[in-house]
Amino acid sequence: AYLHRANRKSALPLLWTGVAVAVSTSLIFGAFLTFTSANLSVRGEEIFAGTTSLAAVALVTFMVFWMKNNARGLKNELHGKMDTALPMGKIALILAAYFAVAREGLETALFVFTNFKSVSSDSAPSVGLVLGITTAIVLGVAVYRRSLKINLGKFFTVTGSILLVIAAGVLSHGINEFQNFGALPGANAFAWNWQGGNSVITTILEGTIGIGTRITWLQLAIWAAFLVPTLRIYLGLTSGAKKRQALAQSVNA
């Protein structure tokens, strides 16, 4: 959109080249994670799944807070990168687009992989993934065509809160993986263990909040210890930003 307004439409193929390479890199990374996990021993797969879960939680938590703090300046940052890259030639423009997309794409691939590992092996998560990506594309096209305006502050407050809840579930799954291969205690100390639960409900619960029909006390404790303070801090940043905005408006008035 910025290149259109700047009458630099000739640079669009270069931009889309960078985007395409970034998307391909993200898909290759996802395939690597899946292939590696499938070819490890049971113990190795548990270690791999637990480690990638912790990495995904760390990355997503950082991203949520970073986006919340930088949402207002994100547009100007991307414009600045385009302004810098355009005079430097084709490679610079491709790289600027590549890193802007790859930063999110690689993180998404890791987070999707770890979230899939936390639910039962059926088609439901795949359907959800396709629906989510389709929704993101539709929103992106709508914003690009200016047929939809999004309040980024509210948008990141809602989506960020949801992502933190899901991240807590992925963390819970990672803890269980470490329990299974003996690195953490309490593998058989269940807060509840309901056998024969509805598979659809189980998939939804485990894939969203990370709590299904079976969870250990350690999982539950770490899930709560992560989610409660991070949500409070995150929503506290939101309320603090609103107060600062209201104060600035009153001063200007």
Kinemage of the C-alpha trace (Angstrom):
@kinemage 1
@onewidth
@group {chain A} dominant
@subgroup {mainchain}
@vectorlist {calphas} color= white
{ca ala a 1} P 0.000 0.000 0.000
{ca tyr a 2} L 2.857 2.356 0.836
{ca leu a 3} L 4.569 1.651 -2.486
{ca his a 4} L 1.305 2.363 -4.297
{ca arg a 5} L 0.950 5.730 -2.575
{ca ala a 6} L 4.607 6.532 -3.262
{ca asn a 7} L 4.106 5.757 -6.991
{ca arg a 8} L 6.677 2.966 -6.803
{ca lys a 9} L 4.507 0.185 -8.202
{ca ser a 10} L 7.463 -1.072 -10.216
{ca ala a 11} L 9.007 -2.223 -6.921
{ca leu a 12} L 6.039 -4.442 -6.029
{ca pro a 13} L 7.413 -7.600 -7.757
{ca leu a 14} L 10.560 -7.286 -5.640
{ca leu a 15} L 8.499 -6.903 -2.480
{ca trp a 16} L 6.372 -9.965 -3.315
{ca thr a 17} L 9.546 -11.918 -4.088
{ca gly a 18} L 10.760 -11.261 -0.560
{ca val a 19} L 7.358 -12.229 0.840
{ca ala a 20} L 7.293 -15.464 -1.194
{ca val a 21} L 10.780 -16.462 -0.044
{ca ala a 22} L 9.834 -15.705 3.576
{ca val a 23} L 6.676 -17.822 3.348
{ca ser a 24} L 8.689 -20.651 1.754
{ca thr a 25} L 11.267 -20.410 4.539
{ca ser a 26} L 8.505 -20.653 7.149
{ca leu a 27} L 6.989 -23.714 5.444
{ca ile a 28} L 10.410 -25.376 5.203
{ca phe a 29} L 11.008 -24.681 8.896
{ca gly a 30} L 7.633 -26.214 9.757
{ca ala a 31} L 8.444 -29.260 7.616
{ca phe a 32} L 11.829 -29.563 9.335
{ca leu a 33} L 10.199 -29.529 12.771
{ca thr a 34} L 7.639 -32.149 11.722
{ca phe a 35} L 10.224 -34.381 10.027
{ca thr a 36} L 12.637 -34.167 12.942
{ca ser a 37} L 9.927 -34.977 15.464
{ca ala a 38} L 8.669 -37.951 13.435
{ca asn a 39} L 12.128 -39.517 13.126
{ca leu a 40} L 13.231 -39.301 16.741
{ca ser a 41} L 12.955 -42.011 19.338
{ca val a 42} L 10.093 -41.775 21.818
{ca arg a 43} L 12.357 -40.229 24.445
{ca gly a 44} L 14.004 -37.950 21.897
{ca glu a 45} L 10.608 -36.825 20.608
{ca glu a 46} L 9.514 -35.951 24.143
{ca ile a 47} L 12.663 -33.871 24.680
{ca phe a 48} L 12.256 -32.196 21.284
{ca ala a 49} L 8.560 -31.448 21.833
{ca gly a 50} L 9.179 -30.090 25.325
{ca thr a 51} L 12.051 -27.869 24.197
{ca thr a 52} L 10.204 -26.464 21.176
{ca ser a 53} L 7.170 -25.803 23.383
{ca leu a 54} L 9.219 -23.692 25.789
{ca ala a 55} L 10.860 -21.853 22.880
{ca ala a 56} L 7.462 -21.135 21.318
{ca val a 57} L 6.056 -19.803 24.595
{ca ala a 58} L 9.058 -17.506 25.064
{ca leu a 59} L 8.844 -16.173 21.490
{ca val a 60} L 5.075 -15.651 21.512
{ca thr a 61} L 5.097 -13.957 24.923
{ca phe a 62} L 7.863 -11.607 23.767
{ca met a 63} L 6.014 -10.920 20.502
{ca val a 64} L 2.715 -10.148 22.273
{ca phe a 65} L 4.294 -7.556 24.554
{ca trp a 66} L 6.496 -6.167 21.760
{ca met a 67} L 3.510 -5.703 19.442
{ca lys a 68} L 1.519 -4.052 22.213
{ca asn a 69} L 4.287 -1.549 22.875
{ca asn a 70} L 5.164 -0.940 19.219
{ca ala a 71} L 1.805 -1.190 17.432
{ca arg a 72} L 1.489 2.574 17.038
{ca gly a 73} L 4.916 2.910 15.440
{ca leu a 74} L 4.854 -0.298 13.396
{ca lys a 75} L 3.498 1.376 10.277
{ca asn a 76} L 6.161 4.081 10.352
{ca glu a 77} L 8.852 1.470 11.015
{ca leu a 78} L 7.882 -0.524 7.906
{ca his a 79} L 7.676 2.664 5.849
{ca gly a 80} L 11.116 3.652 7.084
{ca lys a 81} L 12.560 0.302 6.044
{ca met a 82} L 11.041 0.709 2.582
{ca asp a 83} L 12.464 4.253 2.297
{ca thr a 84} L 15.889 2.938 3.258
{ca ala a 85} L 15.755 -0.100 0.979
{ca leu a 86} L 14.448 1.569 -2.203
{ca pro a 87} L 17.585 3.628 -2.988
{ca met a 88} L 19.835 0.660 -2.156
{ca gly a 89} L 18.555 -1.537 -4.986
{ca lys a 90} L 16.663 -4.738 -5.620
{ca ile a 91} L 18.368 -7.004 -3.075
{ca ala a 92} L 17.810 -4.545 -0.236
{ca leu a 93} L 14.092 -4.287 -0.998
{ca ile a 94} L 13.714 -8.063 -1.224
{ca leu a 95} L 15.530 -8.477 2.101
{ca ala a 96} L 13.418 -5.799 3.809
{ca ala a 97} L 10.221 -7.605 2.780
{ca tyr a 98} L 11.746 -10.989 3.602
{ca phe a 99} L 12.729 -10.148 7.169
{ca ala a 100} L 9.433 -8.353 7.876
{ca val a 101} L 7.483 -11.493 6.967
{ca ala a 102} L 9.967 -14.177 8.034
{ca arg a 103} L 10.107 -12.761 11.562
{ca glu a 104} L 6.421 -13.574 12.017
{ca gly a 105} L 6.341 -16.633 9.737
{ca leu a 106} L 9.053 -18.596 11.531
{ca glu a 107} L 7.451 -17.822 14.870
{ca thr a 108} L 4.057 -18.914 13.547
{ca ala a 109} L 5.498 -22.175 12.223
{ca leu a 110} L 7.041 -22.971 15.612
{ca phe a 111} L 3.899 -22.022 17.531
{ca val a 112} L 1.595 -24.011 15.222
{ca phe a 113} L 3.880 -27.041 15.465
{ca thr a 114} L 3.935 -27.006 19.266
{ca asn a 115} L 0.195 -26.359 19.478
{ca phe a 116} L -0.490 -29.346 17.198
{ca lys a 117} L 1.627 -31.521 19.495
{ca ser a 118} L -0.624 -30.662 22.434
{ca val a 119} L -3.824 -32.066 20.881
{ca ser a 120} L -4.977 -35.421 19.599
{ca ser a 121} L -3.904 -36.493 16.126
{ca asp a 122} L -6.968 -35.817 14.016
{ca ser a 123} L -8.108 -33.415 11.327
{ca ala a 124} L -9.645 -30.805 13.645
{ca pro a 125} L -6.424 -28.793 14.281
{ca ser a 126} L -5.637 -28.776 10.540
{ca val a 127} L -9.092 -27.405 9.751
{ca gly a 128} L -8.610 -24.722 12.400
{ca leu a 129} L -5.204 -23.819 10.937
{ca val a 130} L -6.621 -23.425 7.421
{ca leu a 131} L -9.532 -21.328 8.725
{ca gly a 132} L -7.156 -19.132 10.737
{ca ile a 133} L -4.785 -18.488 7.830
{ca thr a 134} L -7.736 -17.837 5.496
{ca thr a 135} L -9.181 -15.313 7.962
{ca ala a 136} L -5.794 -13.588 8.246
{ca ile a 137} L -5.501 -13.310 4.453
{ca val a 138} L -9.026 -11.910 4.137
{ca leu a 139} L -8.316 -9.318 6.856
{ca gly a 140} L -5.009 -8.425 5.221
{ca val a 141} L -6.626 -7.890 1.809
{ca ala a 142} L -9.433 -5.835 3.387
{ca val a 143} L -6.938 -3.583 5.194
{ca tyr a 144} L -4.811 -3.310 2.043
{ca arg a 145} L -7.828 -2.158 0.022
{ca arg a 146} L -8.883 0.230 2.786
{ca ser a 147} L -12.275 -1.482 3.038
{ca leu a 148} L -11.560 -2.266 6.684
{ca lys a 149} L -10.054 -0.102 9.395
{ca ile a 150} L -8.763 -1.761 12.542
{ca asn a 151} L -8.148 -0.113 15.877
{ca leu a 152} L -4.725 -1.636 16.442
{ca gly a 153} L -4.807 -0.955 20.188
{ca lys a 154} L -8.011 -2.922 20.735
{ca phe a 155} L -7.020 -5.522 18.141
{ca phe a 156} L -3.738 -6.352 19.880
{ca thr a 157} L -5.390 -6.284 23.307
{ca val a 158} L -7.865 -8.997 22.281
{ca thr a 159} L -5.570 -11.125 20.120
{ca gly a 160} L -2.667 -10.732 22.539
{ca ser a 161} L -4.793 -11.933 25.459
{ca ile a 162} L -5.932 -14.946 23.431
{ca leu a 163} L -2.357 -15.756 22.430
{ca leu a 164} L -1.208 -15.645 26.049
{ca val a 165} L -3.949 -18.114 27.000
{ca ile a 166} L -2.896 -20.434 24.166
{ca ala a 167} L 0.777 -19.990 25.096
{ca ala a 168} L -0.068 -21.106 28.638
{ca gly a 169} L -1.559 -24.269 27.150
{ca val a 170} L 1.564 -24.917 25.080
{ca leu a 171} L 3.683 -24.374 28.209
{ca ser a 172} L 1.540 -26.897 30.066
{ca his a 173} L 2.094 -29.408 27.274
{ca gly a 174} L 5.844 -28.804 27.338
{ca ile a 175} L 5.942 -29.408 31.085
{ca asn a 176} L 4.130 -32.708 30.579
{ca glu a 177} L 6.699 -33.775 27.979
{ca phe a 178} L 9.509 -33.137 30.464
{ca gln a 179} L 7.545 -35.077 33.076
{ca asn a 180} L 7.164 -38.032 30.718
{ca phe a 181} L 10.913 -38.518 30.286
{ca gly a 182} L 11.646 -37.946 33.980
{ca ala a 183} L 13.212 -34.478 33.974
{ca leu a 184} L 10.356 -33.166 36.132
{ca pro a 185} L 8.450 -34.969 38.890
{ca gly a 186} L 4.738 -35.666 39.226
{ca ala a 187} L 4.010 -37.449 35.944
{ca asn a 188} L 1.357 -39.586 37.659
{ca ala a 189} L 0.073 -36.996 40.115
{ca phe a 190} L -3.070 -35.878 38.297
{ca ala a 191} L -5.233 -32.935 39.234
{ca trp a 192} L -7.863 -34.829 37.230
{ca asn a 193} L -7.803 -37.683 34.770
{ca trp a 194} L -11.157 -38.193 33.112
{ca gln a 195} L -11.071 -41.100 30.729
{ca gly a 196} L -13.409 -41.362 27.758
{ca gly a 197} L -13.969 -37.626 27.320
{ca asn a 198} L -15.511 -36.265 24.132
{ca ser a 199} L -12.719 -36.014 21.562
{ca val a 200} L -14.044 -32.812 19.974
{ca ile a 201} L -14.347 -31.024 23.317
{ca thr a 202} L -10.940 -32.348 24.368
{ca thr a 203} L -9.321 -31.089 21.181
{ca ile a 204} L -10.877 -27.634 21.561
{ca leu a 205} L -9.920 -27.302 25.220
{ca glu a 206} L -6.389 -28.625 24.837
{ca gly a 207} L -5.780 -26.591 21.693
{ca thr a 208} L -6.993 -23.315 23.234
{ca ile a 209} L -6.621 -23.062 26.989
{ca gly a 210} L -4.359 -26.117 27.283
{ca ile a 211} L -6.549 -27.883 29.824
{ca gly a 212} L -8.393 -31.003 28.777
{ca thr a 213} L -9.517 -34.188 30.430
{ca arg a 214} L -6.105 -34.998 31.872
{ca ile a 215} L -3.587 -32.719 33.598
{ca thr a 216} L -1.032 -33.125 36.370
{ca trp a 217} L -0.819 -30.869 39.391
{ca leu a 218} L 2.540 -29.511 38.202
{ca gln a 219} L 1.089 -28.683 34.778
{ca leu a 220} L -1.872 -26.918 36.356
{ca ala a 221} L 0.317 -24.960 38.777
{ca ile a 222} L 2.737 -23.752 36.089
{ca trp a 223} L -0.165 -22.986 33.716
{ca ala a 224} L -1.728 -20.711 36.342
{ca ala a 225} L 1.615 -19.260 37.465
{ca phe a 226} L 2.355 -18.204 33.889
{ca leu a 227} L -1.079 -17.065 32.753
{ca val a 228} L -2.316 -15.026 35.730
{ca pro a 229} L 0.637 -12.609 36.077
{ca thr a 230} L 1.301 -12.244 32.331
{ca leu a 231} L -2.346 -11.402 31.646
{ca arg a 232} L -2.417 -8.935 34.535
{ca ile a 233} L 0.750 -7.224 33.299
{ca tyr a 234} L -0.455 -7.213 29.704
{ca leu a 235} L -3.892 -5.829 30.502
{ca gly a 236} L -2.271 -3.415 32.941
{ca leu a 237} L -0.206 -2.034 30.062
{ca thr a 238} L -3.445 -1.575 28.147
{ca ser a 239} L -5.194 0.315 30.933
{ca gly a 240} L -2.056 2.378 31.524
{ca ala a 241} L -1.908 3.333 27.843
{ca lys a 242} L -5.577 4.366 27.954
{ca lys a 243} L -4.947 6.554 31.004
{ca arg a 244} L -1.982 8.232 29.316
{ca gln a 245} L -4.050 8.808 26.178
{ca ala a 246} L -6.935 10.281 28.185
{ca leu a 247} L -4.513 12.542 30.086
{ca ala a 248} L -2.940 13.735 26.830
{ca gln a 249} L -6.362 14.503 25.386
{ca ser a 250} L -7.378 16.454 28.473
{ca val a 251} L -4.139 18.446 28.368
{ca asn a 252} L -4.629 19.233 24.677
{ca ala a 253} L -8.231 20.257 25.337
